[in-house]
Amino acid sequence: MSDPHRDVTSTIEALLSEGREFPPPEQFAPRAVVSSPSIYDEAENFEDFWARQAEQFVWRRPHRQVLDWSNPPFARWFVDAKLNITENCLDRHLQSAGDKVAYYWEGEPGDRRAVTYAELHSEVCRLANALADLGVTKGDRVAIYMGMVPELPTALLACARIGAPHSVVFGGFSSEALKDRIRDAECKVLITCDGSWRNGAAFPLKEYADAAVSECPSIEKVLVLRRTGQDVVMTEGRDVWWHDVVPGQPASREATEMDSEDMLYMLYTSGTTARPKGIVHTTAGYMVGTAVTHRFIFDIKPESDVYWCAADVGWVTGHSYIVYGPLANGCTSVMYEGVPNYPDKDRFWDIVERYKVSILYTAPTTIRTMIRWGPEFPEKHDLSSLRLLGTVGEPINPEAWMWYHTVIGRERCPIVDTWWQTETGMIMITPLPGITTTRPGSATFPFPGVGADVVDDQGRSVPLGGGGYLTLTRPWPAMLRTLYKDPDRYIETYWSRFSDPSTNTWVYFAGDGAKRDDDGYFWLLGRVDDVMNISGHRISTLEVESALVDHPMVAEAAVIGRADERTGQAIAAFVCLKGDAQGDEALIVTLRDHVAGKIGKIARPASIVFTPDLPKTRSGKIMRRLLKDVSESRQLGDVTTLANAAVIDDITQRAATASRED
């Protein structure tokens, strides 16, 4: 009997060795939403391009100016337009497609629901009315901390319906992370669940929410959805059950009129300091950017497609490409609550087969994990409904790209490998599946109307064939407008490195490295700062170091992201203990759990090395690049600037015998 792992590996190696390119499939290209390369020329006047795209939406008052860039880097798009985004996501579909399924939802235990556009509209209005009864008015911030249930997009849309900016916190984050985000946003209400199902167990969302809210004086009410049925503490006067206050509300509510630049939401991302950054997205430009990119890049045919973005709404991918973009396009989507290997490693493919998913958008981390499990799991299922595949969250290595192409796409589905960020709000670099010849591992070209460049340390454009820093050279509709309550940090973080205000030159620094090949294809190289990319989630090294040092036995810690075949990067920690304390396997477990409690399980170090000292320069700066060399078993870089050069040999020996968490 042949080995399926070996058979697939041999096929992939053969294809890669040929330097294969993949033009759009013949049967795909003629019917594609974008079928002519002329779109790039048409979008060269990017303001006119976006103005034309905006015509497809419902406006209470049209814009008088497409872009106001008179006060860079603070952009205003579709100036003075009036709208409510939920009217574009829901109301305008009701007459012709009210009975159409908006979401096929599947819970991890196996429970299922199909929610139509009419039903979603009614539930959004009921929740909007309930939030109003709880005292939420236009401009109030609402925190959302939930699992992947249909009520999660309902909550986002209900907030948008009444003009209350939402701040969604990923349901896997700890109470500490939730508290920090609530306090920074000064949220008035928190929406949460009793728990959520994850890998066969109930995650205690309400318990974590209680711990956070106890230190958040701005929170007046906590609205709790019953999901798992576990016992929870309900604080009288503050906590209310969803089932007590939402179902009896009227199923209609007039949408609050919003200005194009009114804040739609904030979403916090890790930064280079312990305080997370509150990314602010506004209404009109974000709506246009996400809906248009969703339709063009995923070749959306609303009348026939079933689209599955296998992300979590707690991240920007879920905001843009589970909620706002797909609903604005009248698309039918799939939502899944749990992990891809519960109860077995074919759960993803069972979902694809059951709902006849035609478009799948997932992370390279997930793909690499499934490679390890083996092709026999997808091969158990009929995946013939798939016609397009996408990747998001991090660069995809060519081997994983080819596995996705051969095993999942059966060599007939175009792959759109997308690059974008929480800050950009929409996909920025991507193939267009009807016209782009793809190369495994390359995100190919900027989306029409998007300006991107690769520059050196001085901000000079690097010739084709070279690498450097990825930058964005013109405004785009879904761009972040600022950092919440911190415009100076916004300028410093994103616009200070390569911009020249004296010549009115404004260049956005993405924080990622990139190269372009001789044909202009973009190849993303990952982060160039101290934010690690763990399974597509951005985690600050300083946040993890701070969590480690918070433990009473830890004196000092240094954290780096080392290359990892499965997760892209893995967190490697180097820890100095206090006094005569001794590090052992039990303490490693304790420290991992401590970090998980402070930040979330996603931030738990994969490896911890105990060391009496850290490699430092004479000025006291920790040389993390040397720790990265050690962790990745590379030849060490220059050590002549170290004040304690001998310690690196000791760390190398310790790292060689340290255990790593799989």
C-alpha positions as CSV (number, residue, x, y, z in Angstrom):
1,M,0.0,0.0,0.0
2,S,1.3,3.4,-0.9
3,D,2.1,6.0,1.7
4,P,-0.2,9.1,1.1
5,H,2.2,11.4,2.8
6,R,5.1,10.3,0.6
7,D,2.9,10.3,-2.6
8,V,1.8,13.9,-2.0
9,T,5.3,15.0,-1.0
10,S,6.8,13.6,-4.3
11,T,4.2,15.3,-6.4
12,I,4.8,18.7,-4.6
13,E,8.6,18.4,-4.9
14,A,8.2,17.6,-8.7
15,L,6.0,20.6,-9.3
16,L,8.2,23.0,-7.3
17,S,11.3,21.8,-9.0
18,E,9.7,22.7,-12.3
19,G,9.4,26.4,-11.1
20,R,5.7,26.1,-11.9
21,E,3.4,29.1,-12.5
22,F,-0.3,28.8,-12.4
23,P,-2.4,30.9,-14.8
24,P,-6.1,31.2,-14.1
25,P,-7.9,27.9,-15.0
26,E,-9.4,28.0,-18.5
27,Q,-12.9,27.3,-17.2
28,F,-12.6,30.0,-14.4
29,A,-11.2,33.0,-16.2
30,P,-14.0,33.8,-18.7
31,R,-16.7,33.9,-16.0
32,A,-14.6,35.8,-13.4
33,V,-15.8,39.0,-11.8
34,V,-12.6,40.6,-12.9
35,S,-11.7,39.2,-16.3
36,S,-9.5,41.9,-17.9
37,P,-6.0,43.2,-16.7
38,S,-7.2,46.7,-17.8
39,I,-8.6,47.1,-14.3
40,Y,-5.1,48.1,-13.2
41,D,-4.9,50.9,-15.7
42,E,-8.4,52.0,-14.9
43,A,-7.5,52.2,-11.2
44,E,-4.4,54.3,-11.7
45,N,-6.5,57.4,-11.0
46,F,-7.3,55.8,-7.7
47,E,-9.8,58.4,-6.5
48,D,-12.0,58.0,-9.6
49,F,-11.7,54.2,-9.3
50,W,-13.0,54.2,-5.7
51,A,-15.7,56.7,-6.6
52,R,-17.0,54.3,-9.2
53,Q,-17.0,51.5,-6.8
54,A,-18.9,53.5,-4.3
55,E,-21.9,53.9,-6.7
56,Q,-23.1,50.3,-5.9
57,F,-23.9,51.2,-2.3
58,V,-26.9,52.8,-0.5
59,W,-26.3,56.3,0.6
60,R,-28.6,58.7,2.5
61,R,-26.5,61.5,1.1
62,P,-23.7,61.1,-1.5
63,H,-20.2,62.4,-0.9
64,R,-19.1,65.8,-2.1
65,Q,-15.4,64.8,-2.3
66,V,-13.9,61.4,-2.7
67,L,-10.8,61.9,-0.6
68,D,-9.7,64.8,1.7
69,W,-5.9,64.4,2.2
70,S,-5.4,68.0,3.2
71,N,-4.2,67.0,6.7
72,P,-2.0,63.9,6.2
73,P,-1.7,61.3,7.5
74,F,-5.3,61.8,8.7
75,A,-7.5,60.8,5.7
76,R,-11.2,61.5,5.1
77,W,-12.9,59.4,2.5
78,F,-16.3,60.0,0.9
79,V,-16.5,63.4,2.6
80,D,-19.8,64.4,4.1
81,A,-21.6,61.3,2.9
82,K,-24.4,60.0,5.2
83,L,-25.2,56.3,5.6
84,N,-25.6,53.4,8.0
85,I,-23.5,50.4,7.1
86,T,-26.2,47.9,8.3
87,E,-28.6,49.2,5.6
88,N,-26.0,48.1,3.1
89,C,-25.4,44.8,4.8
90,L,-29.0,43.9,5.6
91,D,-31.9,46.2,4.6
92,R,-31.1,46.5,0.9
93,H,-31.2,42.7,0.5
94,L,-34.5,42.1,2.2
95,Q,-36.9,42.6,-0.7
96,S,-35.1,40.4,-3.2
97,A,-33.1,38.0,-0.9
98,G,-34.7,38.1,2.5
99,D,-35.1,34.3,2.5
100,K,-31.5,33.7,1.4
101,V,-29.1,32.2,4.0
102,A,-26.7,34.7,5.4
103,Y,-24.9,32.2,7.7
104,Y,-24.8,28.5,7.9
105,W,-23.5,28.1,11.4
106,E,-22.2,24.9,13.0
107,G,-21.3,24.6,16.7
108,E,-18.4,22.4,17.7
109,P,-20.7,19.9,19.5
110,G,-22.6,19.5,16.2
111,D,-25.6,21.8,16.6
112,R,-26.5,23.7,13.5
113,R,-28.5,26.7,12.4
114,A,-29.2,28.5,9.1
115,V,-29.8,32.2,9.5
116,T,-31.5,34.1,6.6
117,Y,-31.0,37.8,5.9
118,A,-34.5,38.5,7.1
119,E,-33.9,36.7,10.4
120,L,-30.5,38.3,10.9
121,H,-32.1,41.7,10.2
122,S,-34.7,41.0,12.9
123,E,-32.2,39.8,15.4
124,V,-30.0,42.8,14.8
125,C,-32.9,45.2,15.4
126,R,-34.0,43.4,18.6
127,L,-30.5,43.5,20.0
128,A,-30.1,47.2,19.0
129,N,-33.3,48.0,20.8
130,A,-32.1,46.0,23.9
131,L,-28.8,47.9,23.9
132,A,-30.7,51.2,23.7
133,D,-32.7,50.1,26.7
134,L,-29.5,49.3,28.5
135,G,-28.4,53.0,28.0
136,V,-26.3,52.7,24.9
137,T,-26.4,55.7,22.6
138,K,-24.6,56.9,19.6
139,G,-20.9,57.2,20.3
140,D,-20.8,54.9,23.3
141,R,-18.3,52.1,23.1
142,V,-19.5,48.5,23.5
143,A,-17.0,45.7,24.2
144,I,-17.8,42.2,22.8
145,Y,-16.2,39.1,24.2
146,M,-17.9,36.0,22.7
147,G,-17.3,32.7,21.0
148,M,-18.0,32.1,17.3
149,V,-21.8,32.0,17.5
150,P,-24.3,33.7,15.2
151,E,-25.0,36.3,17.9
152,L,-21.4,37.5,17.5
153,P,-22.0,39.2,14.1
154,T,-25.4,40.1,15.3
155,A,-23.7,42.1,18.1
156,L,-21.4,43.9,15.8
157,L,-24.2,44.9,13.5
158,A,-26.5,45.9,16.4
159,C,-23.8,48.3,17.6
160,A,-23.4,49.7,14.1
161,R,-27.2,50.0,13.8
162,I,-27.3,52.5,16.7
163,G,-23.9,54.2,16.0
164,A,-22.1,52.7,19.0
165,P,-18.5,51.8,18.1
166,H,-17.7,48.1,19.0
167,S,-14.5,46.8,20.4
168,V,-14.3,43.1,19.9
169,V,-11.9,41.1,22.0
170,F,-10.9,37.7,20.8
171,G,-12.7,35.0,22.9
172,G,-9.4,33.3,23.6
173,F,-7.8,36.2,25.4
174,S,-7.4,36.3,29.1
175,S,-9.2,38.5,31.6
176,E,-6.1,40.7,31.8
177,A,-6.2,41.4,28.1
178,L,-9.9,42.0,28.1
179,K,-9.6,44.4,31.0
180,D,-6.8,46.5,29.3
181,R,-8.9,46.9,26.2
182,I,-12.1,47.8,28.0
183,R,-10.3,50.4,30.1
184,D,-8.6,52.0,27.2
185,A,-11.8,52.3,25.2
186,E,-13.9,53.2,28.3
187,C,-16.6,50.8,27.2
188,K,-20.1,51.3,28.7
189,V,-21.5,47.8,28.1
190,L,-19.9,44.3,27.6
191,I,-21.6,41.6,25.6
192,T,-20.4,38.1,26.4
193,C,-21.4,34.4,26.8
194,D,-21.5,32.0,29.7
195,G,-18.8,30.1,27.8
196,S,-17.8,28.8,24.4
197,W,-16.9,25.4,23.1
198,R,-13.3,24.8,22.2
199,N,-11.7,21.4,21.6
200,G,-14.6,19.6,23.4
201,A,-14.5,21.7,26.5
202,A,-16.4,24.8,27.7
203,F,-14.1,27.9,27.9
204,P,-15.3,30.1,30.8
205,L,-15.9,33.4,29.1
206,K,-18.2,34.8,31.8
207,E,-15.7,34.0,34.5
208,Y,-12.9,35.8,32.7
209,A,-15.3,38.7,31.9
210,D,-16.2,39.0,35.6
211,A,-12.5,39.2,36.5
212,A,-11.9,41.9,33.9
213,V,-15.0,44.0,34.6
214,S,-14.3,44.1,38.4
215,E,-11.5,46.6,37.4
216,C,-13.4,48.5,34.7
217,P,-15.5,51.3,36.3
218,S,-16.8,52.4,32.9
219,I,-18.9,49.2,32.5
220,E,-22.5,49.7,33.5
221,K,-24.1,46.5,32.1
222,V,-23.0,43.1,31.1
223,L,-25.2,41.3,28.6
224,V,-24.8,37.5,28.8
225,L,-25.7,35.0,26.1
226,R,-26.4,31.4,27.3
227,R,-24.3,29.1,25.1
228,T,-22.7,26.2,27.0
229,G,-25.2,26.1,30.0
230,Q,-22.4,26.2,32.6
231,D,-23.0,27.8,35.9
232,V,-22.0,31.4,36.1
233,V,-22.3,34.2,38.6
234,M,-24.7,37.0,37.7
235,T,-24.1,40.3,39.5
236,E,-27.4,41.8,40.4
237,G,-28.0,45.3,38.9
238,R,-25.2,44.8,36.4
239,D,-25.6,41.5,34.6
240,V,-28.6,40.6,32.4
241,W,-29.4,37.5,30.4
242,W,-29.7,37.9,26.6
243,H,-32.8,35.6,26.7
244,D,-34.5,37.9,29.2
245,V,-34.0,41.2,27.4
246,V,-33.5,40.6,23.6
247,P,-36.2,38.2,22.2
248,G,-39.2,40.4,23.4
249,Q,-37.9,43.5,21.6
250,P,-39.4,44.9,18.4
251,A,-38.0,43.2,15.3
252,S,-37.4,46.6,13.6
253,R,-35.4,49.7,14.3
254,E,-34.5,52.7,12.2
255,A,-30.8,52.8,11.5
256,T,-29.0,55.8,13.0
257,E,-27.6,58.1,10.4
258,M,-23.9,58.2,10.4
259,D,-21.3,60.5,8.8
260,S,-18.8,58.8,6.5
261,E,-16.0,59.4,9.0
262,D,-17.9,58.4,12.2
263,M,-16.1,55.6,14.0
264,L,-17.5,52.2,13.2
265,Y,-15.2,50.2,15.5
266,M,-11.9,49.9,17.2
267,L,-9.8,46.8,17.3
268,Y,-6.8,46.4,19.5
269,T,-3.5,44.9,18.2
270,S,-0.3,44.2,20.0
271,G,2.3,47.0,19.8
272,T,5.9,47.5,20.7
273,T,4.9,48.7,24.1
274,A,2.8,46.8,26.7
275,R,-0.2,49.0,26.0
276,P,-2.1,47.6,22.9
277,K,-3.0,49.9,20.0
278,G,-6.6,50.8,19.5
279,I,-7.0,50.8,15.7
280,V,-9.8,53.1,14.6
281,H,-11.9,52.3,11.5
282,T,-14.6,54.6,10.3
283,T,-17.7,53.8,8.3
284,A,-17.9,54.7,4.6
285,G,-14.4,54.0,3.4
286,Y,-14.2,50.7,5.3
287,M,-17.5,49.6,3.9
288,V,-16.4,50.3,0.3
289,G,-12.9,48.8,0.7
290,T,-14.0,45.6,2.3
291,A,-17.0,44.9,0.1
292,V,-15.1,45.6,-3.2
293,T,-12.0,43.6,-2.3
294,H,-14.2,40.7,-1.1
295,R,-16.1,40.6,-4.4
296,F,-13.1,41.1,-6.7
297,I,-10.6,38.9,-4.9
298,F,-12.9,36.0,-4.0
299,D,-14.8,36.2,-7.3
300,I,-18.1,36.4,-5.4
301,K,-21.2,35.1,-7.2
302,P,-23.8,35.8,-4.5
303,E,-26.5,33.8,-6.3
304,S,-24.5,30.5,-6.1
305,D,-21.4,30.8,-3.8
306,V,-21.1,29.4,-0.3
307,Y,-18.1,31.2,1.2
308,W,-16.2,30.2,4.3
309,C,-13.7,32.4,6.0
310,A,-12.4,30.1,8.6
311,A,-11.1,32.9,10.9
312,D,-12.5,34.3,14.1
313,V,-14.6,37.5,14.2
314,G,-12.3,38.5,17.1
315,W,-9.6,39.4,14.5
316,V,-9.8,41.9,11.7
317,T,-10.1,39.0,9.2
318,G,-13.5,38.2,10.8
319,H,-14.6,41.8,10.9
320,S,-13.9,42.4,7.2
321,Y,-14.4,39.1,5.6
322,I,-16.9,37.3,7.8
323,V,-19.2,40.2,8.7
324,Y,-19.1,43.4,6.8
325,G,-17.7,42.5,3.4
326,P,-19.7,39.3,2.7
327,L,-23.0,40.8,4.1
328,A,-22.6,43.9,2.0
329,N,-22.3,41.6,-1.0
330,G,-25.3,39.6,-0.1
331,C,-23.2,36.5,0.2
332,T,-24.0,33.2,2.0
333,S,-21.2,32.4,4.5
334,V,-20.3,29.5,6.8
335,M,-19.4,30.1,10.5
336,Y,-17.8,27.3,12.6
337,E,-17.4,27.6,16.4
338,G,-14.6,25.2,17.2
339,V,-11.2,23.7,16.2
340,P,-10.5,21.8,13.0
341,N,-9.7,18.5,14.7
342,Y,-12.8,18.0,16.9
343,P,-14.0,15.3,17.1
344,D,-11.5,14.2,14.4
345,K,-9.0,15.7,12.0
346,D,-11.5,15.8,9.1
347,R,-13.9,18.3,10.7
348,F,-13.0,21.1,8.2
349,W,-13.6,18.9,5.2
350,D,-16.8,17.5,6.6
351,I,-18.1,21.1,6.8
352,V,-16.9,21.8,3.2
353,E,-18.8,18.8,2.0
354,R,-22.0,19.3,4.0
355,Y,-22.5,23.0,3.0
356,K,-21.0,22.6,-0.5
357,V,-18.5,25.4,0.3
358,S,-17.2,26.9,-3.0
359,I,-14.7,29.4,-1.5
360,L,-12.4,28.6,1.4
361,Y,-10.2,31.3,3.1
362,T,-7.9,30.1,5.9
363,A,-4.4,30.5,7.4
364,P,-1.2,28.9,6.4
365,T,-0.8,27.7,10.0
366,T,-4.0,25.6,9.6
367,I,-2.7,24.3,6.3
368,R,0.6,23.3,7.7
369,T,-1.1,21.5,10.6
370,M,-3.3,19.6,8.2
371,I,-0.2,18.6,6.2
372,R,1.2,17.0,9.3
373,W,-2.1,15.1,9.8
374,G,-2.0,13.7,6.3
375,P,-4.0,13.8,3.1
376,E,-6.1,10.9,4.1
377,F,-8.4,13.2,6.0
378,P,-9.5,15.5,3.2
379,E,-9.5,12.6,0.8
380,K,-12.4,11.1,2.9
381,H,-14.7,13.9,1.7
382,D,-16.2,15.2,-1.5
383,L,-14.5,18.6,-2.0
384,S,-15.7,19.0,-5.6
385,S,-17.8,22.1,-4.6
386,L,-14.6,24.1,-4.0
387,R,-13.7,26.5,-6.8
388,L,-11.4,29.0,-5.1
389,L,-9.0,28.9,-2.2
390,G,-7.4,31.8,-0.2
391,T,-4.8,32.2,2.5
392,V,-4.5,35.0,5.2
393,G,-2.5,36.0,8.3
394,E,1.1,35.3,7.3
395,P,3.3,34.4,4.3
396,I,2.7,30.9,3.0
397,N,5.7,28.8,2.2
398,P,5.7,27.3,-1.3
399,E,5.4,23.7,0.0
400,A,2.2,24.5,1.9
401,W,0.9,26.4,-1.1
402,M,1.4,23.4,-3.3
403,W,-0.2,21.0,-0.8
404,Y,-3.2,23.3,-0.7
405,H,-3.3,23.4,-4.5
406,T,-2.9,19.6,-5.0
407,V,-4.7,18.0,-2.0
408,I,-7.5,20.5,-1.3
409,G,-7.9,22.3,-4.7
410,R,-7.3,19.1,-6.7
411,E,-5.2,21.3,-9.1
412,R,-8.3,23.1,-10.4
413,C,-8.8,26.0,-7.9
414,P,-7.0,29.3,-8.1
415,I,-5.3,30.4,-4.8
416,V,-5.4,34.0,-3.6
417,D,-2.6,34.5,-1.2
418,T,-3.5,37.8,0.5
419,W,-1.4,40.3,2.5
420,W,-3.0,43.0,4.7
421,Q,-3.2,44.1,8.3
422,T,-5.6,45.1,11.1
423,E,-4.5,48.6,10.2
424,T,-5.2,48.4,6.5
425,G,-8.8,47.1,7.1
426,M,-8.9,45.5,3.6
427,I,-6.7,43.2,1.5
428,M,-3.9,45.2,-0.1
429,I,-1.7,42.7,-2.0
430,T,-3.3,39.8,-3.8
431,P,-3.9,37.9,-7.0
432,L,-7.1,38.6,-8.9
433,P,-8.1,35.0,-9.7
434,G,-9.5,35.6,-13.1
435,I,-6.4,37.4,-14.5
436,T,-3.3,36.7,-12.3
437,T,-0.8,34.0,-13.0
438,T,0.2,32.9,-9.5
439,R,3.5,31.7,-8.1
440,P,3.6,29.5,-5.0
441,G,4.5,31.6,-2.0
442,S,3.9,35.1,-3.6
443,A,1.1,37.4,-2.8
444,T,1.7,38.7,-6.4
445,F,0.6,42.4,-6.9
446,P,-1.1,45.3,-5.1
447,F,-4.9,45.4,-5.5
448,P,-6.1,47.9,-8.2
449,G,-5.8,51.4,-6.8
450,V,-3.4,50.4,-4.0
451,G,0.2,51.9,-4.1
452,A,2.9,49.7,-2.6
453,D,6.7,49.8,-2.8
454,V,9.8,48.0,-1.3
455,V,12.3,50.4,0.0
456,D,15.7,50.4,1.7
457,D,16.7,52.0,5.0
458,Q,16.7,55.5,3.4
459,G,13.3,55.0,1.9
460,R,14.6,54.6,-1.6
461,S,12.7,52.2,-3.9
462,V,14.6,48.9,-4.2
463,P,15.1,47.7,-7.9
464,L,13.2,44.6,-8.9
465,G,15.0,41.5,-7.6
466,G,15.8,43.2,-4.3
467,G,14.3,43.2,-0.8
468,G,13.6,45.7,1.9
469,Y,10.7,47.3,3.8
470,L,7.2,47.1,2.5
471,T,5.5,50.5,2.3
472,L,2.2,51.8,1.1
473,T,2.4,55.0,-1.0
474,R,-1.1,56.4,-1.3
475,P,-4.2,56.5,0.9
476,W,-6.8,53.7,0.6
477,P,-10.5,53.7,1.7
478,A,-10.4,51.2,4.5
479,M,-7.2,52.6,6.1
480,L,-7.1,53.1,9.9
481,R,-7.8,56.8,10.7
482,T,-5.8,57.0,13.9
483,L,-5.1,55.2,17.2
484,Y,-7.8,55.7,19.7
485,K,-6.9,58.7,22.0
486,D,-3.3,58.7,20.6
487,P,-2.9,60.5,17.3
488,D,0.8,61.1,18.0
489,R,1.5,57.4,18.4
490,Y,-0.4,56.9,15.2
491,I,2.0,59.2,13.3
492,E,5.1,57.9,15.0
493,T,4.2,54.2,14.5
494,Y,3.1,54.2,10.9
495,W,4.2,57.4,9.1
496,S,7.4,58.7,10.7
497,R,10.0,56.3,9.3
498,F,9.8,57.0,5.6
499,S,7.6,60.1,5.3
500,D,8.9,63.7,4.6
501,P,6.4,66.3,5.8
502,S,8.6,69.1,4.4
503,T,7.8,67.8,0.9
504,N,4.3,66.6,1.7
505,T,5.5,63.0,1.1
506,W,3.6,60.5,3.2
507,V,4.6,56.8,3.2
508,Y,3.0,54.2,5.4
509,F,5.5,51.7,6.9
510,A,3.8,48.3,7.3
511,G,6.5,46.8,9.6
512,D,6.9,43.9,7.2
513,G,9.9,42.9,5.1
514,A,9.3,42.1,1.4
515,K,11.1,41.4,-1.8
516,R,10.1,41.7,-5.4
517,D,11.3,39.3,-8.1
518,D,12.4,40.4,-11.5
519,D,8.8,40.4,-12.7
520,G,7.5,42.6,-9.9
521,Y,5.8,39.9,-7.9
522,F,5.7,40.7,-4.1
523,W,7.1,38.1,-1.7
524,L,6.3,38.8,2.0
525,L,9.1,38.1,4.5
526,G,7.4,38.6,7.8
527,R,7.7,41.2,10.6
528,V,10.8,43.4,10.9
529,D,10.0,44.7,14.4
530,D,9.5,43.0,17.7
531,V,5.9,41.8,17.0
532,M,5.8,38.1,16.5
533,N,3.4,36.4,14.1
534,I,2.1,33.3,15.9
535,S,-0.3,31.3,13.8
536,G,-1.4,34.6,12.1
537,H,-1.9,36.4,15.5
538,R,0.4,39.3,16.2
539,I,1.9,39.1,19.7
540,S,4.3,41.7,21.1
541,T,7.6,40.3,22.6
542,L,7.3,42.9,25.3
543,E,3.9,41.7,26.3
544,V,5.2,38.2,26.8
545,E,8.3,39.4,28.6
546,S,6.2,41.5,30.9
547,A,4.0,38.5,31.7
548,L,7.0,36.3,32.5
549,V,8.7,38.9,34.7
550,D,5.3,39.3,36.5
551,H,5.9,35.8,38.0
552,P,7.6,36.1,41.5
553,M,10.5,33.7,40.6
554,V,11.5,35.5,37.4
555,A,14.1,38.3,37.4
556,E,14.5,39.0,33.7
557,A,13.2,37.6,30.4
558,A,13.9,37.9,26.7
559,V,11.5,36.7,24.1
560,I,11.9,36.1,20.4
561,G,9.9,34.5,17.6
562,R,11.7,31.6,16.1
563,A,10.8,30.0,12.8
564,D,8.4,27.2,13.2
565,E,7.2,24.9,10.4
566,R,3.6,24.7,11.7
567,T,2.8,28.1,13.2
568,G,5.1,30.3,11.2
569,Q,6.7,31.6,14.3
570,A,6.9,30.1,17.8
571,I,7.6,32.0,21.0
572,A,11.0,31.2,22.5
573,A,11.7,32.6,26.0
574,F,15.0,32.9,27.8
575,V,14.4,33.4,31.5
576,C,16.7,34.5,34.4
577,L,15.4,33.4,37.8
578,K,15.7,35.2,41.1
579,G,18.3,34.3,43.7
580,D,19.0,30.6,44.0
581,A,15.8,29.5,42.3
582,Q,16.3,26.5,40.0
583,G,14.4,26.0,36.8
584,D,12.9,22.6,36.0
585,E,10.1,21.1,33.9
586,A,7.5,21.9,36.6
587,L,8.5,25.6,36.5
588,I,8.3,25.6,32.7
589,V,4.8,24.4,32.9
590,T,4.0,27.0,35.6
591,L,5.5,29.9,33.5
592,R,3.6,28.8,30.4
593,D,0.4,28.8,32.3
594,H,1.2,32.1,33.9
595,V,1.7,33.8,30.5
596,A,-1.5,32.2,29.2
597,G,-3.3,33.7,32.2
598,K,-1.9,37.2,31.6
599,I,-2.4,37.3,27.9
600,G,-4.0,34.2,26.5
601,K,-3.1,30.7,25.5
602,I,-1.9,31.9,22.1
603,A,1.0,33.7,23.8
604,R,2.2,30.7,25.8
605,P,6.0,30.1,25.0
606,A,6.7,27.1,23.0
607,S,10.2,26.8,24.6
608,I,11.7,28.2,27.8
609,V,15.4,28.2,28.5
610,F,16.6,29.0,32.0
611,T,19.9,31.0,32.0
612,P,21.9,32.8,34.6
613,D,22.3,35.8,32.3
614,L,21.2,37.2,28.9
615,P,23.5,38.4,26.1
616,K,23.8,42.1,26.5
617,T,25.7,45.0,25.0
618,R,27.8,47.2,27.2
619,S,25.0,49.6,27.4
620,G,22.7,46.9,28.7
621,K,20.7,46.2,25.5
622,I,19.7,42.5,25.2
623,M,20.9,41.1,21.9
624,R,17.8,39.3,20.8
625,R,19.2,38.6,17.3
626,L,21.7,36.2,18.9
627,L,18.9,34.5,20.9
628,K,17.1,34.1,17.6
629,D,20.3,32.6,16.1
630,V,20.5,30.1,19.0
631,S,16.8,29.2,18.8
632,E,17.0,28.5,15.0
633,S,20.3,26.7,15.3
634,R,22.1,29.1,13.0
635,Q,25.7,30.3,13.0
636,L,25.9,33.1,15.5
637,G,26.2,36.7,14.4
638,D,28.8,39.2,15.6
639,V,29.3,38.8,19.4
640,T,32.1,41.4,19.7
641,T,29.8,44.0,21.1
642,L,28.7,41.8,24.0
643,A,29.6,42.7,27.5
644,N,29.3,39.0,28.5
645,A,30.3,37.0,25.5
646,A,30.7,33.8,27.4
647,V,27.0,33.6,28.3
648,I,26.1,32.9,24.7
649,D,27.9,29.5,24.7
650,D,26.1,28.6,27.9
651,I,22.7,29.5,26.4
652,T,23.5,27.5,23.3
653,Q,24.2,24.4,25.3
654,R,21.1,24.9,27.4
655,A,18.9,25.5,24.4
656,A,20.1,22.3,22.7
657,T,18.7,20.2,25.6
658,A,15.6,22.3,26.4
659,S,12.2,20.8,25.8
660,R,9.8,22.3,23.3
661,E,6.0,22.3,23.5
662,D,4.4,20.9,20.4
